[in-house]
Structures are given as structure tokens and as C-alpha cells.
Amino acid sequence: MKLLFNVLLLLAVSSIYAQNNVKGIITDKNTNDPITFANIYIPQLEKGATTDDNGAFTLSNIPNGTYTIVVSYIGYETVSQNITFPNKTDLTIAMIPSAIEMEEVIVSTPFHKLQSENVMKVERETVSDLKTKGAVTLADGITNIAGVESVTTGVSIGKPVIRGLSSNRVLVYTQGVRLENQQFGDEHGLGLSDDGVESVEVIKGPASLLYGSDALGGVLYLNPEKFASTNTSKADASVNYFSNTQGFNTNAGFKSSANHFKFLFRGSLAEHSDYKTADYRVTNTRFREQDFKTGIGYQVDKFKTEVRYNINHSKLGIPEELGVQNTDRSPLIPFQDITNHVLSSKSTLFFD
């Protein structure tokens, strides 16, 4: 019994000392004024924080090791630097004002670096930016990324084209999982909703072959929505209306994180009638899409794990010839009735 008690005590002490807290202040390099609401993020741990009115922040429960900390704020150059624990506990970072758009961490490349630090060029767009450009679906939105086109059958069915190649010459990743559902006929789309997706990264050129010989055209990498920052909760909802198809996209989500546990969920519904050209509506391009995404994560000491699940149910009309001109949203025959499931799990063990 005494031996067991000593072992448990040793494990408890090790656990205490394996966790670190980092505090810091973010300031303007020219004026030394604190920067409020700056974003601090450690991509390897998927931990983040936001500065308060004094420019201060705290990140808790960080295991020993060397990590990259990224600080970003609109109107300033993004700062990226390595920090080592347990040696580093306090930070003072001065940001340089800049009119250049702040950089984001590229997730699809090794070591999660900024674009300026990568040896390969990666095109990156946030889904929120794609939506502001009028994208109805994800397949429609990716055509706003440089070098990316789409083979479409109507509005709802589309697949990416990179460097003139598509189907089984373009790889698609979501939640870190390789999808195999769009390589064949023209009527085989992505089967994914852009709701619950934070950003889209496109790898072109020789670097895409790092993902396999069948990535000859390129790689489309979809980054899922991040969990909430530690000890915070967030809820949101939105509705978008599209006059051309007289349809709507609506979604709502909630996420919350404690010191160790975190979770999120998001549901969405999209309904559209046949899209309209200058002279007529294209019959049976109507569609209905229901999507639900959820995730749960846990982190303690030197171990981090997360599980994500996505179910997508779509009814997609297949256009054949011009027919009755109306704005009905009920699918006509022929149509696809598809349900896609994506389940992913990622665990990380950190070493000193």
C-alpha cells in the first residue's frame, strides 16, 4: 500500500510539473501601446487566446517541449517564434504596423508554418471570404481561389480542377481524412458543406506529390472549424438568401472549451430551386442539403486527442433537358439521394 501511494504521488507530481503556463503582453513596436484583441495561437497544440484591454494574455496547461507561437492582428505583421518549455514562461512581443494582410498558419504543410516560411506555395482562402463573394456551395466557392476551377453539373454538383486536371488526379482532404467520392463521373461531387470549414488550402506543383502520385493535379485541403479558446464559449447563427435560385443557406453552431475538455457542433440546411440564366431556368438544378458536424477534444499533460464526425445528406437534381419553368425546390427525377459520413480521430503524444 505504501509503495502504491508513493507511485501515485510521483505521478501526480510529474503531472503538475509537466504543465506550464505562459503569460505575455502584446504591444505596438512604434508607440509601445498595448494591442487589444490580438490573437495568440499555438498550432501544434491547437491552443489559443486573445489579449485583454492591457494587451495581456495567458495560455495554460502547456506540456514541456518546443512549440511555435503565432501572434496576429489586423494592421500588423504576423509574428511567429519558437518557445521552449519549461524554460520560457513570460513573453513580450512588439508587433510592427503594416498595410499588408496578416498571414495565417498553413496546416496542410509540414510543421504548420506561415506562408512566408514555407518552401512551397500554398493558396489559402477562408470560407468566410469565399461566402462574401457569393458562393452558393463549396464547389462554387473554390473557383474563387487562384488556379482552381470546377467541373459542374448545375449548381449543386461540382468537383475541383487544378492545373487542368480533376477527378482521380486531384486529392481532397477534410478533417485530415482523404476522400474518395469525387474521382469518377461528372455527377460525382464533393459531398461536403462549407459550413463548419474554416479555410481551404490548395497545393499545386511538385509539392502536391508529397501526398501521393495520384495528386498530380494538386491537393484541396479543408481545415475544420477550430475549437473555442480555453475557458470560453461561443454561439453563432447565420442565414444567406440567393436571389438567382430563390434559395437560402442557414447554419447555427456552438462551441465551448474548459481546461481539458472541449467540444463543438454545427448544423446547416440549404435549399435552392433551379438557377436562372438570362433567358430561362435550367430545369432540375435544384437541391437540398442537410449537414451536421461535431467534435470533442481532450488534453492532459503530454497527450492530446480529438474526434470529429460529419454527416451530410443531399438530394441533388440532375439536369437533362429544359422543362417546366418554376421555382419549386422539390427534386425531379432523376436526382441523387446521397448520405456521406466522415469520422476522424487524431491523437498526439508530446515528448520533452
C-alpha positions, 0 to 999 in steps of 0.5 A: 500500500505504501509503495502504491501511494508513493507511485501515485504521488510521483505521478501526480507530481510529474503531472503538475510539473509537466504543465506550464503556463505562459503569460505575455503582453502584446504591444505596438513596436512604434508607440509601445501601446498595448494591442487589444484583441490580438490573437495568440495561437499555438498550432501544434497544440491547437491552443489559443487566446486573445489579449485583454484591454492591457494587451495581456494574455495567458495560455495554460496547461502547456506540456514541456517541449518546443512549440511555435507561437503565432501572434496576429492582428489586423494592421500588423505583421504576423509574428511567429517564434519558437518557445521552449518549455519549461524554460520560457514562461513570460513573453513580450512581443512588439508587433510592427504596423503594416498595410499588408494582410496578416498571414495565417498558419498553413496546416496542410504543410509540414510543421504548420508554418506561415506562408512566408516560411514555407518552401512551397506555395500554398493558396489559402482562402477562408470560407468566410471570404469565399461566402462574401463573394457569393458562393452558393456551395463549396464547389462554387466557392473554390473557383474563387481561389487562384488556379482552381476551377470546377467541373459542374453539373448545375449548381449543386454538383461540382468537383475541383480542377487544378492545373487542368486536371480533376477527378482521380488526379486531384486529392481532397482532404477534410478533417485530415481524412482523404476522400474518395467520392469525387474521382469518377463521373461528372455527377460525382461531387464533393459531398461536403458543406462549407459550413463548419470549414474554416479555410481551404488550402490548395497545393499545386506543383511538385509539392502536391506529390508529397501526398501521393502520385495520384495528386498530380493535379494538386491537393484541396485541403479543408481545415475544420472549424477550430475549437473555442479558446480555453475557458470560453464559449461561443454561439453563432447563427447565420442565414444567406438568401440567393436571389438567382435560385430563390434559395437560402443557406442557414447554419447555427453552431456552438462551441465551448472549451474548459481546461481539458475538455472541449467540444463543438457542433454545427448544423446547416440546411440549404435549399435552392430551386433551379438557377436562372440564366438570362433567358430561362431556368435550367430545369432540375438544378435544384437541391437540398442539403442537410449537414451536421458536424461535431467534435470533442477534444481532450488534453492532459499533460503530454497527450492530446486527442480529438474526434470529429464526425460529419454527416451530410445528406443531399438530394441533388437534381440532375439536369437533362433537358429544359422543362417546366419553368418554376421555382419549386425546390422539390427534386425531379427525377432523376436526382441523387439521394446521397448520405456521406459520413466522415469520422476522424480521430487524431491523437498526439503524444508530446515528448520533452 
